[in-house]
Amino acid sequence: MELVVDCCGQGTPILCLHGHPGTGRCMSVFANYFSPHFKIIAPDLRGYGHSRTNQAFEMEQHLDDLLVLLNRLDQPCLLLGWSLGGILAMELALKYPKQISGLILVSTAARPAGRHPAITWQDNVLTGIAGIINWLMPGWAWNISTFGQRSLFRHLISQHTAQAYRHIAQEGTPAFIQTSNAANQALNRALKQGYNRLGLLHQIHHPCLMLAAANDVHITPESSQETATALPNCEWHLYENVAHLMPWEIGPQLCNDISQWLKQHKFLDAP
């Protein structure tokens, strides 16, 4: 299907792939930082955001949609994938290696494993209250300390800052609302089948950067490191006191580390 895409900047293209639930707008931390030097392409994946569909689909169809974007470019592009977006980035590198120049992988894994604690009805109630108040008053300190830190947000972020909660209100909550049942079902089917691409990663010879969060319970840092080890040309970074939504916790630090990697591999001119 024709995806809704946000584009900004000029130069070497970076295709930014969001997670689940998510939209292209969720990648704004990276888009805002890198658009002065790169062309940023941030689509809403099929069934997410404004790329709406009620028709059932399988995860492989995301690759068909993204190939259309790759074919429009006149040069190989960098892939920057967060969570599910990182999985799709690796799949694209395996399937269309000549159209890819490098991979930046955030909170993701080729054999994703989680250790999320059991969810109680109190968790859901507190998350609903925290989310509604944060939607109305993004980053309000009283809501963060009273409801946010006791809600399921505690498993998504470790640094309960106003900045992180503003990202949740402005990007996370709309993405959650706009994620279709078809997208939820496609991901659930893939996970039930036991997704595992570790045995194929030796085929990816592009330079790769893997960024993982020490407190991530959705895709554990151990599974991210396992993937980084299996990639022939991968640099690995682990960040303490952050969780799965770490781009919304320590965005500037991540972008700075990505910049250093881009300079190292000649994607970005050194100052």
Summary of the structure (lengths in Angstrom):
residues: 271
radius of gyration: 17.7
end to end distance: 40.7
largest distance: 52.5
contacts: 955
relative contact order: 0.16
helix: 48%
strand: 15%
